[in-house]
Amino acid sequence: MKLTKIEWTEQTWNPSVGCNKVSSGCRNCYAEAMARRLKAMGTKGYENGFEFNLLPDRLEQPLHIKKPTKFFVNSMSDLFHENMPHEYLDSIFEIIKQTPWHTYQILTKREKIMFEYLKEKDLPKNVWLGVTVESKGTKNRIDYLRRINAKIRFLSMEPLLDDVGKLNLSNIHWVIVGGESGVSARPMKSKWALKIKYQCDEQNAAFFFKQWGAWGSDGIKRSKKSNGRELDGKIYNEYPELIKEYF
Protein backbone atom coordinates (compact mmCIF):
# COMPACT_ATOMS: atom_id res chain seq x y z
CA MET A 1 0.00 0.00 0.00
CA LYS A 2 1.31 3.43 -0.95
CA LEU A 3 1.71 5.57 2.19
CA THR A 4 3.33 8.70 0.77
CA LYS A 5 2.43 11.35 -1.79
CA ILE A 6 5.92 11.16 -3.29
CA GLU A 7 5.19 9.83 -6.77
CA TRP A 8 8.29 7.67 -7.26
CA THR A 9 8.25 5.70 -4.01
CA GLU A 10 5.78 3.79 -1.81
CA GLN A 11 6.72 4.59 1.76
CA THR A 12 9.18 6.70 3.72
CA TRP A 13 11.52 5.55 6.47
CA ASN A 14 13.12 8.22 8.66
CA PRO A 15 15.58 6.78 11.19
CA SER A 16 16.82 10.36 11.56
CA VAL A 17 15.21 13.74 10.91
CA GLY A 18 16.41 17.30 10.50
CA CYS A 19 18.93 18.92 8.21
CA ASN A 20 20.51 22.21 7.13
CA LYS A 21 20.91 23.96 3.79
CA VAL A 22 23.88 23.12 1.56
CA SER A 23 22.90 24.39 -1.92
CA SER A 24 20.35 26.42 -3.86
CA GLY A 25 17.88 23.55 -4.04
CA CYS A 26 17.52 23.68 -0.25
CA ARG A 27 16.20 27.25 -0.14
CA ASN A 28 12.51 26.35 0.04
CA CYS A 29 12.92 22.93 1.68
CA TYR A 30 9.58 21.12 2.01
CA ALA A 31 10.91 18.97 4.87
CA GLU A 32 11.84 22.02 6.94
CA ALA A 33 8.34 23.47 6.59
CA MET A 34 6.78 20.10 7.44
CA ALA A 35 9.03 19.68 10.48
CA ARG A 36 7.85 23.04 11.85
CA ARG A 37 4.23 21.93 11.47
CA LEU A 38 4.93 18.58 13.13
CA LYS A 39 6.66 20.31 16.04
CA ALA A 40 3.65 22.58 16.51
CA MET A 41 1.41 19.49 16.52
CA GLY A 42 3.56 17.86 19.21
CA THR A 43 4.61 14.96 16.95
CA LYS A 44 7.19 12.66 18.51
CA GLY A 45 10.63 13.07 16.96
CA TYR A 46 10.13 16.72 16.03
CA GLU A 47 10.50 18.29 19.47
CA ASN A 48 13.50 20.23 18.11
CA GLY A 49 11.87 21.12 14.81
CA PHE A 50 14.31 20.68 11.94
CA GLU A 51 17.46 20.22 13.99
CA PHE A 52 19.30 17.00 13.11
CA ASN A 53 18.14 14.23 15.41
CA LEU A 54 18.60 10.44 15.57
CA LEU A 55 15.47 8.32 16.08
CA PRO A 56 16.71 4.81 17.00
CA ASP A 57 13.18 3.68 17.88
CA ARG A 58 12.42 3.80 14.13
CA LEU A 59 15.38 1.68 13.08
CA GLU A 60 13.54 -1.65 13.01
CA GLN A 61 10.36 -0.44 11.26
CA PRO A 62 11.14 -2.19 7.92
CA LEU A 63 11.63 -5.52 9.71
CA HIS A 64 7.93 -5.58 10.60
CA ILE A 65 6.71 -5.00 7.03
CA LYS A 66 6.64 -8.27 5.10
CA LYS A 67 5.22 -6.97 1.83
CA PRO A 68 8.03 -5.88 -0.57
CA THR A 69 8.09 -2.09 -0.40
CA LYS A 70 10.03 0.76 -1.97
CA PHE A 71 11.27 2.93 0.90
CA PHE A 72 12.57 6.47 0.42
CA VAL A 73 15.13 6.63 3.24
CA ASN A 74 15.24 9.89 5.22
CA SER A 75 12.72 11.97 3.33
CA MET A 76 12.95 14.36 6.28
CA SER A 77 16.74 14.52 6.46
CA ASP A 78 19.91 13.53 4.62
CA LEU A 79 21.31 10.09 5.43
CA PHE A 80 24.84 11.44 4.99
CA HIS A 81 24.43 14.54 7.15
CA GLU A 82 27.63 15.85 8.75
CA ASN A 83 26.34 14.95 12.22
CA MET A 84 25.37 11.38 11.36
CA PRO A 85 27.54 8.97 13.39
CA HIS A 86 29.08 6.21 11.28
CA GLU A 87 28.00 3.66 13.88
CA TYR A 88 24.38 4.68 13.36
CA LEU A 89 24.81 4.54 9.59
CA ASP A 90 26.16 1.02 10.04
CA SER A 91 22.97 0.11 11.92
CA ILE A 92 20.78 1.51 9.14
CA PHE A 93 22.61 -0.49 6.48
CA GLU A 94 22.42 -3.60 8.64
CA ILE A 95 18.61 -3.30 8.63
CA ILE A 96 18.74 -2.89 4.85
CA LYS A 97 20.79 -6.08 4.55
CA GLN A 98 18.36 -7.96 6.79
CA THR A 99 15.38 -7.02 4.59
CA PRO A 100 16.34 -7.99 1.01
CA TRP A 101 12.64 -8.12 0.01
CA HIS A 102 12.48 -4.31 0.27
CA THR A 103 14.00 -1.68 -2.01
CA TYR A 104 15.69 1.34 -0.39
CA GLN A 105 15.97 4.60 -2.31
CA ILE A 106 18.67 6.78 -0.76
CA LEU A 107 19.13 10.37 -1.95
CA THR A 108 21.75 12.88 -0.81
CA LYS A 109 23.16 16.33 -1.48
CA ARG A 110 26.29 15.39 0.47
CA GLU A 111 28.07 13.39 -2.20
CA LYS A 112 31.54 13.57 -0.63
CA ILE A 113 30.41 12.14 2.70
CA MET A 114 28.45 9.46 0.84
CA PHE A 115 31.50 8.51 -1.20
CA GLU A 116 33.87 8.40 1.77
CA TYR A 117 31.51 6.19 3.75
CA LEU A 118 30.67 3.78 0.92
CA LYS A 119 33.84 3.63 -1.17
CA GLU A 120 35.20 0.49 0.52
CA LYS A 121 31.88 -1.12 1.45
CA ASP A 122 29.77 -3.70 -0.34
CA LEU A 123 26.48 -1.92 -0.94
CA PRO A 124 23.44 -4.20 -0.59
CA LYS A 125 21.79 -4.97 -3.94
CA ASN A 126 18.43 -3.67 -2.73
CA VAL A 127 19.77 -0.11 -2.50
CA TRP A 128 19.09 2.51 -5.16
CA LEU A 129 21.58 5.31 -4.56
CA GLY A 130 21.03 8.86 -5.78
CA VAL A 131 22.17 12.47 -5.66
CA THR A 132 20.22 15.68 -6.14
CA VAL A 133 21.28 17.76 -9.14
CA GLU A 134 19.18 20.91 -9.16
CA SER A 135 21.42 23.18 -11.21
CA LYS A 136 24.43 23.32 -13.50
CA GLY A 137 26.63 24.03 -10.49
CA THR A 138 25.75 20.76 -8.77
CA LYS A 139 26.51 18.36 -11.65
CA ASN A 140 29.79 17.37 -9.98
CA ARG A 141 27.72 15.25 -7.57
CA ILE A 142 27.12 12.79 -10.41
CA ASP A 143 30.80 11.92 -10.66
CA TYR A 144 30.93 10.89 -6.98
CA LEU A 145 27.80 8.76 -7.41
CA ARG A 146 29.18 7.06 -10.50
CA ARG A 147 32.20 5.82 -8.52
CA ILE A 148 30.07 3.81 -6.07
CA ASN A 149 29.14 0.25 -6.94
CA ALA A 150 25.37 0.49 -6.57
CA LYS A 151 22.96 -1.71 -8.53
CA ILE A 152 20.83 1.34 -9.38
CA ARG A 153 22.20 4.89 -9.46
CA PHE A 154 19.77 7.76 -9.91
CA LEU A 155 19.50 11.54 -10.09
CA SER A 156 16.79 13.69 -8.55
CA MET A 157 16.71 16.89 -10.58
CA GLU A 158 14.12 18.57 -8.39
CA PRO A 159 13.65 21.42 -8.01
CA LEU A 160 15.13 21.96 -11.48
CA LEU A 161 16.40 25.53 -11.28
CA ASP A 162 18.20 26.08 -14.58
CA ASP A 163 19.35 24.55 -17.84
CA VAL A 164 21.90 21.99 -16.66
CA GLY A 165 23.32 21.59 -20.16
CA LYS A 166 25.04 18.41 -21.30
CA LEU A 167 24.87 15.45 -18.92
CA ASN A 168 27.11 12.42 -18.72
CA LEU A 169 24.66 9.67 -17.76
CA SER A 170 27.04 6.74 -18.12
CA ASN A 171 26.27 4.23 -15.34
CA ILE A 172 23.25 6.34 -14.28
CA HIS A 173 20.08 4.30 -14.53
CA TRP A 174 17.25 6.67 -13.58
CA VAL A 175 16.58 10.42 -13.71
CA ILE A 176 13.72 12.14 -11.85
CA VAL A 177 12.82 15.70 -12.90
CA GLY A 178 10.41 18.10 -11.22
CA GLY A 179 9.58 21.71 -10.53
CA GLU A 180 9.41 23.43 -7.17
CA SER A 181 6.28 23.67 -5.01
CA GLY A 182 5.25 26.24 -2.41
CA VAL A 183 4.49 29.94 -2.22
CA SER A 184 8.12 30.93 -2.90
CA ALA A 185 8.66 28.40 -5.70
CA ARG A 186 11.01 29.26 -8.55
CA PRO A 187 9.80 28.46 -12.09
CA MET A 188 11.01 25.62 -14.27
CA LYS A 189 11.01 25.87 -18.07
CA SER A 190 9.79 22.98 -20.20
CA LYS A 191 12.84 23.18 -22.47
CA TRP A 192 15.11 22.44 -19.49
CA ALA A 193 13.17 19.28 -18.62
CA LEU A 194 12.83 18.16 -22.25
CA LYS A 195 16.56 18.53 -22.83
CA ILE A 196 17.16 16.13 -19.93
CA LYS A 197 14.52 13.75 -21.30
CA TYR A 198 16.19 13.63 -24.72
CA GLN A 199 19.57 12.93 -23.11
CA CYS A 200 18.04 10.08 -21.09
CA ASP A 201 16.73 8.58 -24.33
CA GLU A 202 20.12 8.91 -26.00
CA GLN A 203 22.02 7.43 -23.05
CA ASN A 204 19.54 4.72 -22.06
CA ALA A 205 18.46 6.08 -18.68
CA ALA A 206 14.89 5.79 -17.42
CA PHE A 207 13.09 9.15 -17.18
CA PHE A 208 10.46 10.07 -14.57
CA PHE A 209 8.73 13.45 -14.66
CA LYS A 210 7.45 14.02 -11.12
CA GLN A 211 5.57 17.32 -11.30
CA TRP A 212 5.46 20.89 -12.55
CA GLY A 213 5.09 22.27 -9.04
CA ALA A 214 3.69 25.73 -8.40
CA TRP A 215 4.49 26.98 -11.90
CA GLY A 216 2.75 25.42 -14.88
CA SER A 217 4.17 24.56 -18.28
CA ASP A 218 2.59 27.79 -19.52
CA GLY A 219 4.77 29.86 -17.17
CA ILE A 220 1.84 30.83 -14.95
CA LYS A 221 1.98 30.38 -11.18
CA ARG A 222 -1.15 28.96 -9.56
CA SER A 223 -2.21 28.50 -5.97
CA LYS A 224 -2.71 24.74 -6.06
CA LYS A 225 0.15 22.48 -5.01
CA SER A 226 0.92 20.99 -8.41
CA ASN A 227 0.23 21.96 -12.01
CA GLY A 228 0.17 18.41 -13.27
CA ARG A 229 2.64 15.84 -14.50
CA GLU A 230 2.40 16.17 -18.26
CA LEU A 231 5.56 17.14 -20.12
CA ASP A 232 5.09 17.88 -23.81
CA GLY A 233 1.64 16.29 -23.60
CA LYS A 234 2.81 13.02 -22.02
CA ILE A 235 3.24 11.51 -18.55
CA TYR A 236 6.62 9.86 -18.03
CA ASN A 237 6.62 7.16 -15.34
CA GLU A 238 9.71 5.19 -16.28
CA TYR A 239 11.50 3.13 -13.63
CA PRO A 240 14.94 1.53 -13.96
CA GLU A 241 13.67 -1.98 -13.32
CA LEU A 242 11.79 -1.79 -16.61
CA ILE A 243 15.06 -1.57 -18.53
CA LYS A 244 16.01 -5.24 -18.69
CA GLU A 245 19.68 -4.87 -19.55
CA TYR A 246 20.41 -3.60 -16.03
CA PHE A 247 19.36 -6.92 -14.49
Secondary structure, 3 states (H helix, E strand, C coil): CCCCCCCCCCEEECCEEECCCCCHHHCCCHHHHHHHHHHHCCCCCCCCCCCCEECHHHCCHHHHCCCCCEEEECCCECCCCCCCCHHHHHHHHHHHHHCCCCEEEEEECCHHHHHHHHCCCCCCCCEEEEEECCCHHHCHHHHHHHCCCCCEEEEEECCCCCCCCCCCCCCCCEEEEECCCCCCCCCCCHHHHHHHHHHHHHHCCEEEEEECCCECCCCCECCCCCCCCEECCEECECCHHHCHHHC
